[in-house]
């Protein structure tokens, strides 16, 4: 079901879906592998509060324009689904934390 919804939003085939955290009524977060290659991050609401994800997408777009911290790109949004680029988790380091702090300060200054 999530795979079909993602395919419809992105206009491309899905190879697989991994649930990251799920809730009631189809709500949850997912890593979705695309048939063309790569992964995307998906947040689903199960259809509740359709304006919520569009608002979140607008906020993410605004944060990306500010060019502070790395913010996922919005690839697609519907009333029940938000699809963004996948940002692979990394290992925390002191240098990384300091760089993130500088980037966050830049974001707040803008």
N, C-alpha and C positions, 0 to 999 in steps of 0.2 A: 504494500500500500504506500509506504513512504517513498519507496523507489519509484513507483509510478508517478507520484506527485512531483518528485524532483525532476524526473524526465520531462514532465509536462511544463514545468516552470523554466527549465534550462533548454528544452528542445533537443535533448540528447539522451542516449541510452545509459542506463545504470548497470554496473557490474555486480554491486553488492552493497549491503547496508549493515552497519554495526551500531547497535544501540549503545549510547554512552551514558544515558540517564533517562529513564522513562517515567511518565506520570499517568494520571487517569485520562481516559478518553482520547488516546492518541497523542497526547502531549509528550514532549521529550526532546532530547538532543541526540544527534546521529552523525557518524562519519560515513559518508557515502562515496564509494569508489565509482568512478565514471568509466564507461566502456572505452572512451577515447583516451583514458589515462588520467591519473591524478585523483585526488580526493577533494571533497567539499565538506563544509560543516553545515549541518541543517538543524534549525530550531523549529519545532512544530508545536502548535497550540491546540491541535485537535479541533479547530474551528471556533473556539471560544474567543470572544473579543477581537474580531477581525481587524480592527484598526491598530491594535497593539504592535504587531510586527511591522507594519508600514511606518509607524512612529520610530520603532527601533532602527529600521533601515535608514530613515532620515538622519537619525542621530549618528549612526556609523558613518554615513557619507560626510556629514559635517566634520566629524573627528578626523577623517582621512584628509580632508581639505586643509585642516590646520597643520598637518605635517609635523606632528610631534612624535608620538609613539607609533609603533606598528599597529595598524588597525586593519582587520580583515575587510576586503572589498565585497560589497554587496553584489552578488551575481544574479539574484532574482528574489522576488517576494510575491506572495499571494496572501489571501485572507487567512490561511492557516499554516504558512510555511515561509521561513526566511532561509535563504541559501547564501553562504559566504565562502570566500576562499578558506582553505584549510591552513592553519598555522600549526606546524608540528611542534609538539612540546620540546623543550630543551632543558638542559641542566643549569640550575642557578649557580652563578659565580659572583664573587665580589665585584669584579669588573663589569659584569653584566648588570648588576644591581645599580652601580654608579651610573652607567650609561642610561639605564631606564629612568633613573631619577632626573638626569639632565633632559631627556626627551619629554618627560612628564612636565617639567618646569617650562619647557618650550611650548608645550600644548596649552598650559594654563596662561602663559603670557599672551597667547594669541586669542 
